[in-house]
Amino acid sequence: MTAQLHPRVAAVTARIVARSQVTRKLYRERVAHAAHGRTQRGALSCTNLAHAVAAMPQVAQRRLIDIREVAPPNLAIVSAYNDMLSAHVPLREFPDWIKQAAQSVGATAQFAGGVPAMCDGVTQGQAGMELSLFSRDIIAMSTAIALSHQMFDAALYLGVCDKIVPGLLIGALSFGHLPAIFVPAGPMTSGLPNDEKAKIRQQYAKGEVGREALLEAEMKAYHGEGTCTFYGTANSNQVLMEIMGLHLPGSAFVPPGTGLRRALTMEAARRAVQIAAPGDGFLPVGEMVDERTIVNAMVGLLATGGSTNHTLHLVAIARAAGIAIDWTDFDDLSQVVPLLARIYPNGSADVNQFHAAGGTPFLIRQLLAGGIVHRDVLTVMGRGLDKQVAEPWLDGEVLRWRAAVDQSLDPSVLRGIDNPFTPDGGLRLLRGNLGRAVIKVSAVQAAHRVVTAPARVFDEQDALLQAFKDGQLERDFVAVIRFQGPSANGMPELHKLTPTLAVLQERGFKVALVTDGRMSGASGKVPAAIHVTPEAIRGGALARVRDGDMLTVDAQQGLLALHVDEATLAARENAVPQHGHHEQGVGRELFAVFRRHVDGAEQGAASFQLPDWTV
């Protein structure tokens, strides 16, 4: 039974609706204007249409040149497939399955375009990581290029990982008049347990094991097709797509290479035909993703201890739909959203164990029962979030759904609303004279959530690692890593600092991190005030911190404070980065325009204007 909506959730939603009134209205008008009530390709000239169907099989050609007001719909396939990313390798077969399924119900499908897909796991700590955040915007623009041919009546988006799903969704919302279904690939099978992997990483940081042992452990952890199994940004994406109603129910964590995965992919195509324009079931994604859907996404993120990267991505996604959210909204919701899942790095389990315990359908059932998500929203299955409270199964070769379990099958991984791991979410907003930042505390022990210590200032993460190797960090300190924001160098993740800082914490030192960069979806047990805004290179107070200044990171009170009087701080000159190599090499010279025009972190760190109709 669905409870009455929690007053805090209702209040935050009302605030977002009021804040977004003008921009949302303009966005919806744009969507309505683009959805002109007939098959999209009906607006093309004969020459346009001939180009678009020239290479299609005869059956598909006949259907595509039918441009009556009610004609067989044509589906766009936009895919992030490449054969380097384990998460995206399964997508190789999906277009053929989708085309078969569309044809079986009298429709057509075309591979509209591919989008780039880079792996943060490969680029972590490398120069290529400085392109990672900007790749989200490239993906959004690539999606727009794929759809710009105006041949399509609905779209299927094939992607999984960190920046890829947010980029695809931003692109989809720029074509908000088209129905959209997101098609996941599923996680790889479980490998080396996450706790063991983390232990070996720390042993390597301490010099206790060599590179061979580290590589062996990493290859046991990441060993096959599918998504990495820890709960980082990629798997947070999957939970969010499901709770936003953009996935078929229960499809997020079905493994690749199974009959069920294939059946779900083909059913996504058939369902896309049912909600395509201009039929009776027409469901444009721009109408579907509204303020309530965005709030549900924030709640789902908080209830699972999801990736801090979504404090950027969800803001940018919302803006693409004319909706304005900020970190205060996350913080206010976090105070009333209980933590219902423990998945690494917030626990030892992986996403396969989460799925086996009841997964996202059970999670949604519990959030509805607690009244902390909106039920009356649109999903790809129709109206009502309760339509997502179902798990798929194969009856022979027939895909069916059954009700989600009503009790967790493993309470050490997933719990009900009446027995949460903690009564509030794991994300906090920090405020103070250094600006605003976010901190994820769901994996941080209470004893480590407040740190006051002298600052140790670095302009690059490698400088901190060298200081550790030189024995300079055997004390209490707050590491300040600045000039890591979107304008400075593309806001790379600084996840390779985690093992080193964790070693120092385990040695009994009080340690915290403050940065205008990102950490990772795998942010762990060391308190980290991240995404500090304004960033240092744009005159933020981080540029005036000096070695030895006392700093407080207080996740309990939401405080980020530099203990320097205002006059002294104002009299200091802003430091400038002592490096210039971030502007050249590994393609970084091509992204100068992004660094110049990117928004701040709390605005979503978007490098194009999102949206042009902001007032």
Secondary structure, DSSP 8 states (H G I E B T S, - for coil): ------HHHHHHHHHHHHHTHHHHHHHHHHHHHH--SS-GGGGS-HHHHHHHHTTS-HHHHHHHT--SSS---EEEEEE---SSSTTTGGGGGHHHHHHHHHHHTT-EEEEEEE-----HHHHTTSGGGGGHHHHHHHHHHHHHHHHTT---SEEEEE--STTHHHHHHHHHHHTTTS-EEEE---B----S-HHHHHHHHHHHHTTSS-HHHHHHHHHHHS-SSSB-SSSSHHHHHHHHHHHTT-S-TT-TT--TTSHHHHHHHHHHHHHHHHT-TTSTT---HHHHS-HHHHHHHHHHHHHTT--TTHHHHHHHHHHHTT----HHHHHHHHTT--B-B-BTTSSSB-HHHHHHTTHHHHHHHHHHHTT-S-SS-EETTEE-GGGGSEEEEEETTEEEEEE--SS-S-TTTB--TTS-SBSS-SEEEEEETTEEEEEE-TTS-GGGSEEEEEEEEESSHHHHHHHHHTT---S-EEEEE-S-SHHHHS--B-GGGHHHHHHHHHTT--EEEEESSB--TT--SS-EEEEEES-GGGT-GGGG--TT-EEEEETTTTEEEE-S-HHHHHHS-----S--GGGSSTTGGGGHHHHHH---GGGT--SS-S-TT--
